[in-house]
Amino acid sequence: MRRLTFVIAYCVMLGCLPAAQPALAQAAIPPGATPPAASCPGCSLAEADYKRRDLTGADFSKANLKDGVFHRAVLLHANFAGANLNGANLNLTKSAQADFAGADMTNGLLYEADASHADFSGTVLNGAKMQESRMLGARFDGAKMDYSFLNDARFDNASLKKASLQHANLSDAVFTRADLEGANLSDSGLLSAKFRGANLRGANLAGADLYRADLTDADLTGANLTGARLSLTRTEGAKLDNVKLKGALMPDGSIHP
């Protein structure tokens, strides 16, 4: 046995046996490893740490970025279309004009993020925490934002056509001149939310809490406000044609028949 061991060792030293080959590189980046510096479309980058990185114009379309960290990163014009950002941390990011269309951002963190003019069309943001974020002029058409937290967020001039915001917390959020036509805001908390000049035609606000909300000059034609709370709600100049108000608590304290 000793002779055999000696022969093998001697042969390896002389190169007569092939050296062990390194394992093939994996597409996934191990947790804690340094992720790629820029674009990596379709890569598996779960838990990757891009904190404070400048990723302007980077392409992460369809990449797996589950639980990734982008805290304070610069994501201007970046492409995350169809990416998995479930549970990812995008707090305080700068992502103006970025593309998040069709991405999964369930339970994502976007506190104080600035994604003005970004595209979130069809994006899943259920349970996302977006307090005090800036989404000026952003597009959320068909997005799913149920049970999300949008307190004090700004959606001025944003488009949220047919977006779903059921049971969402929108207290003090601003939707000045935003387009929410056909959006589902049923059972959502809209305390002191501002919808000045907003388009809410055909929107579902059944059971929503609009206490002290501002609907000045808003268009609620055909909207469903069944069972909604409208205590101290401002409706000056609002279009209320064909609005459903059965069981709603009206601004004067009465219950609509």
N, C-alpha and C positions, 0 to 999 in steps of 0.2 A: 504494500500500500504506500509506504514511504517513497519507494522507487517510482511508482506511478505518479504520485504527486509531484515529485522532483522533475520528472520528464515533462509533464504538462506545463509546469511553471517555466522550465527552461525553453520549451517550444514557444510559449507566449512571448517570452523575452526576445527570442530571435525573429518573431513575426511569422512563424509557420502556421499559427492558428489565427483566424480573423478576430480582430478586436471587437468587443461588444459594441453594437450600433445604438446610437441614442434613439429614444422613443420618438415617434412622429409628433410634430407640434400639434397641439390641440387648438381648435377654434376658440374654445372658452378661455377666458383669462381668469386664473385662480384668484379667489378673494384675497385682497391685500396687495396683489401684484400691480405694477404700474401699467395702466391701460394705454392703448394707442394714443399718440399725440393728437391725431386729428380724425379724419374720416374712417369709418369702419362699418359700412352698410351690411346688414345681415349678420353681424358678429354676435357671439354670445359673450356679453360683458356684465353679467349679473353681479351686483354689489361693487361695480367699478367705482373708483373714487376720482371724480373730475372736479373736486372742490376748487373754486377760484381760478379754474383754467379758462383760457381764452379759446373758445371753440367756434369763433365766427365762421359761418359758412360751412361748418362740418356736416358730413353726411352720415347719419346713424339710422337711415330708413330701415325699417323691419328688424332692427337689432334688438337683442334681448338685454335690456338695461334694468331689469327688475331689481328694486331696492338700491339702485345706483345713487351716488351722491354728487349733486351738481351745485351745492350750496355756493351762492355768490358767483357762479360761473357766467361767462359772457357767451350767449348762445344766439347772437344776432344772425338772422338769415339761415340758421341751422335747419337741417332736415331730419325730423323724427317721425315722418309719416309711417304709420303702421307699426311703430316700435312698441315694445313691451316696457312701459315705465311704471308698472304696478308697484306702488309703495316708494317710488323714487323721491328724493329730496331735491326740489328745485327752488327752495326758499331763497328769496333775494336775488334771483337770477335776472339777467337782462336778455330777453329773448324776443325783442321786437321783430316782427315779420318772419318769425320762425314757422316751420310747417310741422304741426302735430296732428294733422288730419288722420283719423282712423286709428290713432294710438290708444293703447290701454294705459290710462293714468289713474286707475282705481286706487283710492286711498293715497293719492299723491300729495306731496307737500309743496304748495306754491305761495307760502306766506310772503307778502310784500313783493311778489314777483312782478316784473314789468314785461308783459307779453303784448304790448300794444300792436295792433294790426297783424297779429299772428293768426294762423289758421288752425282752429280746433274742430273743424267740421267732422261730425261723426265720431268724435273722440269720446271715450268712456272716462268720465271723471267722477263716478259715483263715490261718495265718501271723501272726496278730495277736500283738503283744507287750504282755502284760497283767501283767507282774511287779508284785507287791506291791499290786495293785488290790484294792478292797473292793467285793464284789458281794453283800453280805448280803441275803438274801431276794429276790434278782433272779431273773428267769425266763429260762431258756435252752432251753426245750423245743424240740426239733427243730433247734437251732442247729448250724452246721457250724464246728468249731473245730480241724480237723486241723492238725497241725504248729504249733500255737500255743504261746506261752510264758506259762505261768501260775505260774511259781515264786513261792512265798510269797504267792500271792493268797488271798483269803478268800471262800468261798462258803457260809458258814453259813446254813442254812435256805433255800438257793437251790433252784430246781427246774431240773433238767437232763434231764428225761425224753426218752429217745431222742436225746439230743444226740450228735454225733460228735466225739470227741476223739482220733482215731487219731494215733499218733506225737507226741502233745503232751507238753510238758515241764511236769509238775505237781509237781515236787519241792518239799516243804515246804508245799504248798498245803493249805488247811483246808476240809473239806467236812462239818463237824459238822452232823448231822441234815439234810443235803441229800438231795434226791430225785433219784437217778440211775437210776431204773428203766428198763431197756432201753437204757441209754447204751452207746456203743461206745468203749471205752478201750483197744482192742487196740494192743499195741506201744508203749504210752505209758510215760513215766518218772514213777513215783509214789514216788520215794525219800522216805521220812519223811513222806509225805502223811498227813493225818489224816481218817479217815472215821468218827469215833465216832457211833454211832447213825444212820448214813446208810442210805438205802434203795438197795441195789444189786441188787435182784431182777432176774434175767434180763440183767444187764449183761455185756458182752463185755470181758473182761480178758485175753484170750489173748495170751501173749507180753509182758504188762506187767511192769515192774520195780517190785515192791512192797517192796523192801529197806527194812526198819525202818518200814514203813507201819503205821498204827494203825487196825485194823478192829474195835476194841472195840464190842460191841453192834450191829454193822452187820448188815443183813439181806442175805445173798448167795444167797438161795434161787434155784436154777436158774442161777446165774452161770457163765460160762465162764472158767476160769482155766487152760486148757490151755497148758502151756509157760511159765507165769508164774513169776517169781522171788519166793519168799515168805520169803527168808532174814530171820530175826529179826523177822518180821511178827507183830504182836499180834492175836490173834483171840479173846480172852476174851469170852464171852457172844455171839459172833457166830452167826448162823443160817447153817449151811452145807449145808442139805438139797439134794440133787440137784446139787451143784456138780461141774463137770467139772474134773478135776485131772490129767489124763493128761500126763505129762512135766513136771509142775510141780516146781520146786525147793522143797521143804518147809522149814518153820522149823527142823527138826532136822537139815537138811543132806541128807536123803535125796531121791531122785527118785521121784515118785509113778508107779506102773506104769500 
